[in-house]
Amino acid sequence: MSISINTDFWRGKRILLTGHTGFKGTWMALWLESMGAHVFGFGLEPDSDPSLFEMLQPWDGITSTIGDTRDAAAVKQAVEQADPEIVIHMAAQALVRRSYREPVDTLSSNVMGTVNVMEALRDAKNLDVALIITSDKVYQNTDDGIAFSEDAPLGGDDPYSASKAAQEMITHSWAKSFFADRDVVIATARAGNVIGGGDFSEDRLIPDIYRALAAGENLTLRFPDATRPWQHVLDLNAGYLMFIEALAMRKDGIPKSVNFGPAPGPSYTVGAITEMMMEALGQDMNPDVKPSKLKEKTLLSVNSELARTVLGWDAKLDVDATVRFTADWYGAFLNGTNAKDLSKRQLEEYGAF
C-alpha cells in the first residue's frame, strides 16, 4: 500500500498543534515541518527523560509554546498567536494507570482542556478544520473482543476512558452549538496503542523494553495476555493527515468521527509483541510477570472500515513491519545514532514525502 498525503496542501498552512511535545505530537510536528507547514505548538514541558521533542531540536518550522490546556487564558493566547487554518488537538493525559492515581487531573486535562480549546477556537477567524484526537478507549467495553465501529455506544470504566468519551461529547456539543452556522469542520479521530521509535513514556510496553535494555535489567510485564490494536505512529499520523485533507476538501460522505486501527487479522498480545521486539533487537530475555492491581481491559479492538473505504487509508505497516521499524529506531539509538537523523530517515523510508 502507498499513502496519499498531498504535500502541497500542507505547505504554508498555519497549524495549531496541541501536545506537540508528546510522542505522537513530536512525530506529527516533524512531518508537518518537513512538508513546509507553519506549525504553532502548544503543550506541556516533556515529562520523559530522554525526550524525543528535545532531541529533535533545533526545529526550523515550529513555534513552540510551553503551556497547559487547563489554562484557558494561555490557550486563548496560543490560538490568537497561531491564527490557525487547521487545528490538531493532541494534548492529553494519555495513561490509563496514571488516571487511577490522578483522576481529577486526568479529567481536568482531557475534559476541561478540550473545552478551553473549543472555546478559544470560536474566535479563530481563519479556522477551516479542527481535528480532536480522542482514543479507541471511548467505547463501552465489556471485554468480549468485539471490534468497535464508530456507532458503538460510548463509555468508560476507568477515569482515562471516561475522560476521552467525554471529549467526544464535548466536541460534538460545541460543533453543533457554536460552529454549525460557520464554514468550519470539527471532527474526532479514535485510535490508541501506538508504538514507534522515540517513545520514552511511563507505563508503555516499548519504552519499558528500551529502559530494561538500556539499564541491563529484566523486563516486567503487567498483562502479557492482553490484546491491543497495535499500529505504528507513522501509520496513525498519516491517517490523521488524510482525514484532515478530506475534511478540508469538503468531500461528500466524510464522517465526523473515524477509527484508525490495524487491518483485520490475528490479534497480538503484549507477550507476543514483546517476543517480536526482542527477536528484532537480537536480545534474549525472559520477562517477569507482575500483575497490576489496577483494572485494565484484556481485549480491545476497533473496526477501521470507514477509514479504509471512505478515506482510502490503511495501515501501510503490518505488525511485523511495525515491530521492525520500532526496533530499528531503538537499536540505532542505543548504538549512538543521532535521534533527528534517525527520525528523518524513518520518515523518508516510510514514504512520508
N, C-alpha and C positions, 0 to 999 in steps of 0.2 A: 504494500500500500504506500502511496505517496501523500503527504499532507498538502493542503491547499491554502496557504497563507499569502495574501496579497500584500507584499511589502510596500507597494506604492500607496496603499490605503493608509498605512501607519506612518509613513514618512511625514514629519512635520506636525502630526496630530498632538494636541495638548491633552495630556492624560494625567488624571489624578489616580495614583496607585496607593491605596492604604495597605499597611502591613508589608511595606517594601523591604523591611529589614529581616523578615522571616525567611524560612527555607523556600517555600513556593514563590513568595514575593520577590526574593532576590533573583531567582531564575527568570521570573517574568520581567523584572527590571532589566536584566542583561539582554533578554531577547528584544524587548522594545527599544532599548538603547541601540542595539545592533541594526535595527530597521530604521533608525533616524527619527524616532518619536521624541517629543519634548515631554519628559516624564517628571512629574512632581510627586515625590514620595512623602508619605506621612505615616509614621509608625514609631513604636517604642524603640528604645535602645536594644540592640540584640541581647538576648538573655542566655546565649550559649557562648562557651569559650572552648575552641575557636568559633568564630562566626563567619559564615560564607560571605555575608554582606561586607564585612570589614576586610576580608581577604581579597575581595574584588575591587577595592579602592586602588587608585582614584577612578571615579566614574566620570565619563565625558558628557553624557546626556541626561543626567539625573540631578534634579534639585531636591536635596534631601532635607526634610524637616523632622526632627525628633519630637514626637508629641503623642498624646493619648486620646483615643476617640471618645473616652468618657468626659473629656473636657470640651464642652460644646463651643466655647469661645475659640479654642485653638482649632477645632475642626472648621468653624466658620471662616477663620482667617486663612486656613490652608486652601479652602475652596476659592476664596477671593483671590489668593495669590495665583492659584493654578488656572483659574478661569477655564475649566476643563470642557472639552468636547466629549470626552469619554471618561467614565469613572469605573475603576475595578476595585471593589471593596473587599480586600482580603484580610484586613486586620481583625484578629480574634484571639481569644484564649482557646486554644485548639486541642487541649489534652484532657481526655476523659478522667484519668486518675487525679489530675490536679483539680478538676471540677468538684470532686468529692471533698478535697481538702479546703478548697476555696470557692464554695458555691456562690456566695454573694458577689465576689469579684468576677467570677465567670459570667454570671447573668448581667452584671453591670457592663462588662466589656462587650459581650456579644449582643445583648438586647439594647441597652441604652447607647452603646457605641453606634449601632446601626440607626437608631432613632436620630442621633446627632448628625450622622452623615446625611440621612434623608432630609432632615430639616434644613441643613445648610445648602443642600442641592436645590431647594425651592427658589433660591436667589441666583442660581447659576444661569446666566443669560444665554450662554452658547452651548449648553448641555444637549447632547444628542442621544447618548446611550449610557445607562448605568447598569453594570452587572454586579450583583451582590452574591458573593461566594458563601454558600452555606455548607452542607455536609450530606453524605449519604446516611448519616445517623438521624436525619429529621423524621424518619418514618417510624410508625408504631410497630416495634419489632417484637414478635412473640417467640423469636428464636427457633422458628420452624424451617428456616432456609429458603423461604420464598424470595425471589428476586423482585424487589420493589420497583414498580412503574411509577411515573410521575403523578398518577392519580390515586396512589395509595394513601391511606389516612396518615396524617402527621401525628407524631407523639414523641415521647422521650422519658425513659425511666430514670436516667441519671441527669444531673444538672447540666452537663455539656449538651447532651442530646436535646433536652428541653429548651435550652437557650437557642439552639440552631433552628428548631421548629418554630420558636417564637420569632426568629429573624425572618423566616418565610412569611409569617402572618403580618409582621410589621411592614415588610417590603410591599406586599400585596395591598395593604391598607393605605400606605402613603401613595402608591401608584394610582389607586382608584380615587383617593380623596383629593390629592393635590397636583397630580400630573395628567389626569385624564383629559384636560382641556388644553394641554400643551403637546407640541410635536416632539415628545421625549419618550423613549422606550426604556422601561425599567424591567429587569429580568433577574432570575436567580439561577445559579448553577450548583448542582449537588454532586459531590464526589468526596472521596476520602481514601485513607490508607495508601498514600502516595509515597513512593520511595525514589531514591536517586542520590547522586553524589552531593556532598556538601551539607547534609542534614546532620546537625550535632545536638538536636533537641533531647530533652529528657524523656524517658518512658516511651521510646520508639525503638523498634526492633533493630533497624540498620545502624543507627547511631550507637546502640548498645553493643552491637557486634564490633563496630570500629573501636569503641572505648576499651573493650576487653582485649582486642588485639594490640592496641597501642600500649596498654598497660601490662601486657603479658599475663593477664588474668583469665580465669574461666568465665564463660558467659552464663548468666542466669535467665531462664525463661519463666514467664508467669503463666501463660496459657498456650502450650505448644500445639494443642489440638484445635485452637480457634482458627476459623477460616475468614479471610478478608478478600475484598476485590482489589488485589494488588495491581498497581499501574505506575508507570514512570512519570516523573514530574513533567517531562517534556511533552509526553502524550496529553497529559491533562491541560497544561498551558496552551497547547495547540488547539484543544477543544474550546477553551475559553476565547481564544483569539478568533477562531472560525465562527463561534456563536455571536460575538460582538459584530463581526463583519456582516453576517446575515441580518442581524437586527438593524444595523445602520443602513443597509440597503432596502429595508422595509419589505423583505421578501415575503410573499404570501405563505401562510401556513406555518410560520416560525413560532413555536411555543414560547411562553414566557418563563417556563421552568424546564430545565433539562438535566437528566442524569448523565454522568460521564463515568464509565467503568470499563473493565476489560471485556473482550469479546466472550460470548458464551463458550464454555468449555469446562475442563476439570477445575475443581476448587483446590486451592493450595493452602495448607495450614501454615501456621507460624513455624512449626518444626521443619516442614518441607522447605520453606524459603530459607531458613537458617542453614540447612544442609546444602542447598544450592549455592548460597553465598560462600560458605566455607570451601566448597569444591572449586568455585570460580577464583577464590583468593589463594588456593593452594594450601589451605590450612586444615589441620586435623584437630577437632575439638569436640568433646562430649559435654554438651551444656548441662548445667544443673537445672532442676525444676523446682521453683518455689512459688506455689500458687498464691495469688494476691487475695486478701480478704475482701477487696472491693469488687463489686459485681460488674462484670463486663459481658457483653453478648458473645456467645460462641459462634453463631452463624450470622453472616452479613453478606448480602449480595444485592446488586441493583441491576435493573434492566435498562440498557443503554440503546434500545432500538430506535428511539426518537432521534438521538444524536446521529446514528448511522443513516437512517432513512431521510431525515429532514435536512440535516446539516452536511451530510456526506463525510462525517468524521468517524474514524475508528482508531483503535489503539494501533499505532504503527509497530510498536514493540510488543511481542508476545512475552509471556512470563520469563522464558529462557533469556531473551534478549534484554528484558528489563533488568534481570539479575546481572547479566554480563556487563551492561552499561554501568550499573551501580558499582559492581565490584571493580571494574576498570578504573573508575574515578577514585575510589578509596585506596586501591592498590598503588596507583600512581602517586597519590597524595602522601601516603605513608613512605614512599620512596623518595620524597622530596620535590616532586613536580610542583611548579607554581600553580596555585588554585585558579587564577584568572586565565592563564594559558590553557589549562586543562578544561575549564568550563567552556571557554570559547571553542575549543577543539571539539568537544562533545556536541555543542550546538551545530557546528558545521557537519559533523558526522551524522547527526540526526536528520539533517536537511532542512534546518530552520530558515535558511535564506540562501 
